[in-house]
């Protein structure tokens, strides 16, 4: 529920090799990655709260699409067993998306397609008001709406359209803040990759280590994959990745403000 991802076994949850344990933990990872305000409403007998939340439905859609892509890929190229494919795929997708970081399979043995989908999921994170890290589903949902709104505006210049989440029109300054957050996040990620590659990491490990730490995932790609650790990272690299973990958990702007001279003058 804390989406911390620590296990009492070296092989993480995969050490138990139990379908029952996998599905139970998957269910609670889903709960942890969901906005806790929805859980509260449900407990107050608002049983349709989840269905009215566009963010939650978008969250489930991402899980469904990712599982379909990875599931088909791993079924034909890895497992050849429907039950095993569903179990391994669903667990890894939910663990990465909710930034829990548990593992029941070495996804580095999967094809590049599956690894790339998991890599993208690292940046999305859980819903707003959840214990997950990442950029948060609501921001991604709003960005998608914003892009489609801008495309519509190009096709119909005189149309007056607002970005909406459900029945709520999102103020322009909120949209700008989200776009600014996204750009800053991506630039920080690029900077992190440059730093880690300069310290001697190969490209896959540089991408994986920065993505895993800034989004608070845990396992990444390359030499920091689900069956590896960060012990081999240079001393300076460990400090830099620790800094990225703090920046990611505090949602970027909070930390950047601390480095602004005007903040200290005030």
RODO-2510 file (C-alpha; in nm, 4 decimals, decimal comma):
residues 266
     n   res          X          Y          Z
     1     x     0,0000     0,0000     0,0000
     2     x     0,2956     0,2331     0,0523
     3     x     0,4260     0,1439    -0,2989
     4     x     0,7736     0,1121    -0,1504
     5     x     0,8560    -0,2138    -0,3258
     6     x     1,0800    -0,3676    -0,0597
     7     x     1,0556    -0,7432    -0,0109
     8     x     1,1893    -0,9822     0,2521
     9     x     1,3321    -1,2006    -0,0263
    10     x     1,6204    -1,1285    -0,2642
    11     x     1,4095    -1,2364    -0,5613
    12     x     1,1294    -1,0001    -0,4518
    13     x     0,7748    -1,1386    -0,4828
    14     x     0,8955    -1,3798    -0,7514
    15     x     1,0596    -1,5866    -0,4770
    16     x     0,7168    -1,7087    -0,3613
    17     x     0,6191    -1,8320    -0,7106
    18     x     0,2509    -1,8158    -0,6156
    19     x    -0,0323    -1,7042    -0,8422
    20     x    -0,2475    -1,6328    -0,5350
    21     x     0,0146    -1,4028    -0,3794
    22     x     0,0735    -1,2300    -0,7149
    23     x    -0,2939    -1,1463    -0,7661
    24     x    -0,3501    -1,0361    -0,4055
    25     x    -0,0530    -0,7981    -0,4222
    26     x    -0,1622    -0,6764    -0,7680
    27     x    -0,5040    -0,5872    -0,6250
    28     x    -0,3528    -0,3870    -0,3387
    29     x    -0,1047    -0,2159    -0,5711
    30     x    -0,4057    -0,1036    -0,7767
    31     x    -0,5700     0,0309    -0,4616
    32     x    -0,2490     0,2145    -0,3678
    33     x    -0,2179     0,3675    -0,7150
    34     x    -0,5754     0,4995    -0,7070
    35     x    -0,6814     0,8352    -0,5639
    36     x    -0,7555     0,7695    -0,1958
    37     x    -1,0414     1,0205    -0,2081
    38     x    -1,2267     0,7667    -0,4250
    39     x    -1,1743     0,4976    -0,1604
    40     x    -1,3160     0,7345     0,1005
    41     x    -1,6220     0,8080    -0,1131
    42     x    -1,6740     0,4372    -0,1745
    43     x    -1,6604     0,3698     0,2004
    44     x    -1,9210     0,6431     0,2445
    45     x    -2,1517     0,4347     0,0185
    46     x    -2,0855     0,6306    -0,2995
    47     x    -2,0449     0,3082    -0,4955
    48     x    -2,0236     0,4808    -0,8339
    49     x    -1,7360     0,7103    -0,7330
    50     x    -1,4795     0,5135    -0,9326
    51     x    -1,6917     0,5087    -1,2472
    52     x    -1,7418     0,8859    -1,2345
    53     x    -1,3683     0,9551    -1,2113
    54     x    -1,2165     1,0108    -1,5567
    55     x    -0,8697     0,9866    -1,4072
    56     x    -0,9415     0,6394    -1,2661
    57     x    -1,0939     0,5205    -1,5941
    58     x    -0,7917     0,6587    -1,7811
    59     x    -0,5699     0,4761    -1,5291
    60     x    -0,7478     0,1457    -1,6026
    61     x    -0,7312     0,2124    -1,9778
    62     x    -0,3534     0,2536    -1,9623
    63     x    -0,3227    -0,0743    -1,7696
    64     x    -0,5458    -0,2506    -2,0225
    65     x    -0,3580    -0,1217    -2,3282
    66     x    -0,0155    -0,1942    -2,1760
    67     x    -0,1208    -0,5461    -2,0719
    68     x    -0,2598    -0,6158    -2,4202
    69     x     0,0627    -0,5082    -2,5951
    70     x     0,3014    -0,6789    -2,3541
    71     x     0,0770    -0,9817    -2,3132
    72     x     0,0635    -1,0552    -2,6858
    73     x     0,4358    -0,9987    -2,7157
    74     x     0,5352    -1,2218    -2,4231
    75     x     0,2818    -1,4928    -2,5128
    76     x     0,4261    -1,5484    -2,8587
    77     x     0,7912    -1,4899    -2,7719
    78     x     0,8314    -1,6026    -2,4117
    79     x     0,5663    -1,7943    -2,2171
    80     x     0,3289    -1,9672    -2,4650
    81     x     0,0843    -2,0104    -2,1765
    82     x    -0,2207    -1,7865    -2,1322
    83     x    -0,2475    -1,8092    -1,7512
    84     x     0,1242    -1,7440    -1,6975
    85     x     0,1245    -1,4596    -1,9503
    86     x    -0,1692    -1,2831    -1,7824
    87     x    -0,0225    -1,3300    -1,4360
    88     x     0,3295    -1,2078    -1,5171
    89     x     0,2204    -0,9274    -1,7485
    90     x    -0,0447    -0,7816    -1,5186
    91     x     0,1841    -0,7893    -1,2160
    92     x     0,4760    -0,6176    -1,3917
    93     x     0,2537    -0,3527    -1,5540
    94     x     0,0787    -0,2606    -1,2283
    95     x     0,4046    -0,2703    -1,0271
    96     x     0,5766    -0,0305    -1,2678
    97     x     0,2790     0,1994    -1,3288
    98     x     0,2030     0,2437    -0,9585
    99     x     0,5802     0,2862    -0,8970
   100     x     0,5761    -0,0003    -0,6456
   101     x     0,8727    -0,1698    -0,8114
   102     x     0,8018    -0,5303    -0,7143
   103     x     0,9093    -0,8009    -0,9573
   104     x     0,7986    -1,1523    -1,0400
   105     x     0,9756    -1,1764    -1,3772
   106     x     1,3001    -1,0582    -1,5300
   107     x     1,1476    -0,8296    -1,7911
   108     x     1,4931    -0,7686    -1,9378
   109     x     1,4518    -1,1123    -2,0969
   110     x     1,1403    -0,9829    -2,2751
   111     x     1,1577    -0,8214    -2,6182
   112     x     1,2443    -0,4560    -2,6734
   113     x     0,8756    -0,3773    -2,7373
   114     x     0,7693    -0,4945    -2,3924
   115     x     1,0633    -0,3231    -2,2230
   116     x     0,9866     0,0026    -2,4023
   117     x     0,6222    -0,0050    -2,2904
   118     x     0,7355    -0,0610    -1,9299
   119     x     0,9848     0,2228    -1,9696
   120     x     0,7026     0,4587    -2,0737
   121     x     0,4872     0,3426    -1,7820
   122     x     0,7633     0,4474    -1,5407
   123     x     0,6912     0,8125    -1,6179
   124     x     0,3134     0,7976    -1,5745
   125     x     0,2891     0,6949    -1,2097
   126     x    -0,0227     0,6604    -0,9988
   127     x    -0,3296     0,8800    -0,9686
   128     x    -0,3280     1,2112    -0,7838
   129     x    -0,3900     1,1501    -0,4134
   130     x    -0,2265     0,8067    -0,4259
   131     x     0,0974     0,6796    -0,2739
   132     x     0,2520     0,6358    -0,6208
   133     x     0,5241     0,8512    -0,7733
   134     x     0,5832     0,9531    -1,1342
   135     x     0,4188     1,2464    -1,3108
   136     x     0,0704     1,1326    -1,2022
   137     x    -0,2116     1,0112    -1,4243
   138     x    -0,4183     1,3292    -1,3943
   139     x    -0,1365     1,5371    -1,5482
   140     x    -0,0968     1,2921    -1,8376
   141     x    -0,4733     1,2888    -1,8901
   142     x    -0,4831     1,6672    -1,8952
   143     x    -0,1892     1,6830    -2,1387
   144     x    -0,3639     1,4411    -2,3759
   145     x    -0,6794     1,6533    -2,3608
   146     x    -0,4712     1,9663    -2,4220
   147     x    -0,3021     1,8177    -2,7308
   148     x    -0,6335     1,7110    -2,8855
   149     x    -0,7804     2,0504    -2,7993
   150     x    -0,4933     2,2264    -2,9794
   151     x    -0,5338     2,0028    -3,2858
   152     x    -0,9054     2,0869    -3,2960
   153     x    -0,8206     2,4557    -3,2627
   154     x    -0,5869     2,4331    -3,5642
   155     x    -0,8630     2,2721    -3,7701
   156     x    -1,1289     2,5165    -3,6461
   157     x    -0,9506     2,8443    -3,5551
   158     x    -1,2705     3,0250    -3,4575
   159     x    -1,3990     2,7517    -3,2290
   160     x    -1,3928     2,8291    -2,8564
   161     x    -1,2931     2,5187    -2,6674
   162     x    -1,1754     2,4575    -2,3112
   163     x    -0,9810     2,1672    -2,1722
   164     x    -1,2263     1,9700    -1,9605
   165     x    -1,1912     1,6871    -1,7132
   166     x    -1,5410     1,5479    -1,6785
   167     x    -1,7780     1,8423    -1,6508
   168     x    -1,5118     2,0747    -1,5137
   169     x    -1,3398     2,3295    -1,7372
   170     x    -0,9722     2,3508    -1,6425
   171     x    -0,8389     2,7097    -1,6044
   172     x    -0,5727     2,8130    -1,8545
   173     x    -0,3124     2,8789    -1,5845
   174     x    -0,3545     2,5243    -1,4511
   175     x    -0,2978     2,3826    -1,7990
   176     x     0,0120     2,6005    -1,8405
   177     x     0,1427     2,4807    -1,5040
   178     x     0,1012     2,1170    -1,6081
   179     x     0,2714     2,1771    -1,9439
   180     x     0,5565     2,3553    -1,7634
   181     x     0,5878     2,0673    -1,5175
   182     x     0,6030     1,8148    -1,8023
   183     x     0,8718     2,0085    -1,9918
   184     x     1,0793     2,0577    -1,6752
   185     x     1,0470     1,6888    -1,5883
   186     x     1,1638     1,5813    -1,9346
   187     x     1,4563     1,8270    -1,9326
   188     x     1,5631     1,7019    -1,5896
   189     x     1,5455     1,3444    -1,7179
   190     x     1,7648     1,4328    -2,0186
   191     x     2,0150     1,6054    -1,7886
   192     x     2,0188     1,2981    -1,5643
   193     x     2,0887     1,0655    -1,8573
   194     x     2,3776     1,2887    -1,9681
   195     x     2,5266     1,2847    -1,6169
   196     x     2,4974     0,9076    -1,5750
   197     x     2,6361     0,8347    -1,9222
   198     x     2,9290     1,0688    -1,8454
   199     x     2,9983     0,8564    -1,5366
   200     x     3,0476     0,5509    -1,7563
   201     x     2,7041     0,3822    -1,7673
   202     x     2,5857     0,2346    -2,0956
   203     x     2,2852     0,3985    -2,2595
   204     x     2,0269     0,1442    -2,1388
   205     x     2,1526     0,1651    -1,7796
   206     x     2,1687     0,5469    -1,7917
   207     x     1,8118     0,5700    -1,9187
   208     x     1,6905     0,3018    -1,6786
   209     x     1,8617     0,4359    -1,3667
   210     x     1,7398     0,7935    -1,4170
   211     x     1,3846     0,6882    -1,5079
   212     x     1,3671     0,4504    -1,2108
   213     x     1,4930     0,7051    -0,9567
   214     x     1,3241     1,0260    -1,0685
   215     x     0,9931     0,8361    -1,0819
   216     x     1,0656     0,6421    -0,7588
   217     x     1,0254     0,3019    -0,9240
   218     x     1,3228     0,1016    -0,7972
   219     x     1,4217    -0,1436    -1,0733
   220     x     1,5159     0,0091    -1,4064
   221     x     1,6766    -0,1231    -1,7241
   222     x     2,0232    -0,2432    -1,8194
   223     x     2,2576    -0,3000    -1,5255
   224     x     1,9949    -0,1736    -1,2783
   225     x     1,7195    -0,4094    -1,3950
   226     x     1,4856    -0,6196    -1,1779
   227     x     1,7538    -0,8786    -1,0994
   228     x     2,0334    -0,6232    -1,0438
   229     x     2,1060    -0,3422    -0,7979
   230     x     2,2770    -0,0034    -0,7796
   231     x     2,5911    -0,1161    -0,5935
   232     x     2,8120    -0,0807    -0,9017
   233     x     2,7080     0,2824    -0,9641
   234     x     2,9983     0,5261    -0,9028
   235     x     2,9946     0,7185    -0,5743
   236     x     2,9001     1,0482    -0,7424
   237     x     2,6312     0,8681    -0,9379
   238     x     2,4705     0,7338    -0,6214
   239     x     2,4482     1,0852    -0,4767
   240     x     2,3034     1,2193    -0,8010
   241     x     2,0410     0,9427    -0,8225
   242     x     1,9499     1,0030    -0,4564
   243     x     1,8983     1,3692    -0,5455
   244     x     1,6720     1,2657    -0,8362
   245     x     1,4663     1,0507    -0,6006
   246     x     1,4067     1,3513    -0,3769
   247     x     1,3249     1,5756    -0,6739
   248     x     1,0814     1,3202    -0,8137
   249     x     0,9037     1,2582    -0,4855
   250     x     0,8741     1,6316    -0,4103
   251     x     0,7440     1,6906    -0,7650
   252     x     1,0310     1,8918    -0,9168
   253     x     0,9139     2,2525    -0,8692
   254     x     0,9411     2,2321    -0,4895
   255     x     1,3119     2,1520    -0,5136
   256     x     1,3855     2,3898    -0,8032
   257     x     1,2438     2,6809    -0,6029
   258     x     1,5069     2,6146    -0,3346
   259     x     1,7785     2,6945    -0,5904
   260     x     1,6168     3,0249    -0,6886
   261     x     1,8046     3,3319    -0,5499
   262     x     1,4783     3,5275    -0,5256
   263     x     1,3386     3,2643    -0,2860
   264     x     1,6233     3,3193    -0,0387
   265     x     1,6078     3,6996    -0,0728
   266     x     1,2472     3,6877     0,0427
***
